Amino acid sequence: MTRPPPIVRFERLYLTSFALGLLIWALTWDQLSTRLADDPRTAAFGWMLAAALGLNVAIALFQYYAVARRGVAWVRWMVVLLTTLHLLGLLPGLFSAPLAPPTLLGLVRVALEVVAVTQLFAPAARDWFGLDDADGEDELDGHREELA
């Protein structure tokens, strides 16, 4: 099946947001690792920063593949949830003055994610997720669930 234009737009926006997220990680890595090392309670857990980055990358790539390449309907809700969490995580940084460059980049990243998520709910994307009302399938689940 040919991917509809909203799914192609989602893919481009989501991957751009992903790349921007990696840039933010790179810009804040020293600050985060220093903060972990300076606190005696967290000094022994420096490895967790790399583990968190690895987990972030794995989740983002899974979401990309499942939504943009396989059309798994329930994963789009996972994308919505994590985009909402990214937005909520960014809010505290918006009220500090002056805004740090990583916070501004984070704002751009979340804006890209929000626009990407809206593409998943475009009418042209319904068939991609198997959400055809005529076949009696559940609206949230669809019938393209398998990743295999």
C-alpha positions, 0 to 999 in steps of 0.5 A: 500500500502506498503511504498517504501524504499525511503519513509522509509528512508525519515521517519528515516532521517526526524525524526532523524532531528526532534529529533536533532532540539528538542535538539537544542531548548533545548540547546538554550532555556536559551539564547533565553529566556534571549535575549527576557527578556533583550530587553524591546520591547520583554520582555512581549513576553516571551510566544512566545518562547513556542508558536514557539516551539509548532508551529515548532513541529506541522508543523514538525509532520504534514509534517511527517504524510502527506508525510511518512504515507499518501503520500500527494504530495503537502506536499513534496514541503512544506518539500522542502521549509522549508528545504531550509529555515532551510539551509538559516537560518543556513548560518549566524552562519557558518560565525561566529568564533568559531562555537557554538555547536548548529550551528554545530548540526544545520548543521548536522540537515540540512544535514539530512533534505536535504538527507531526501528530496532527498528520496522524489524524488527517482523514487521508491517514485513516486507511493507513491505520486500517480505520475504515468504518465500513468493516466494523473494526474498532476505531482505536485499534484498527486491523493492522496491528502486527509488526511482523 
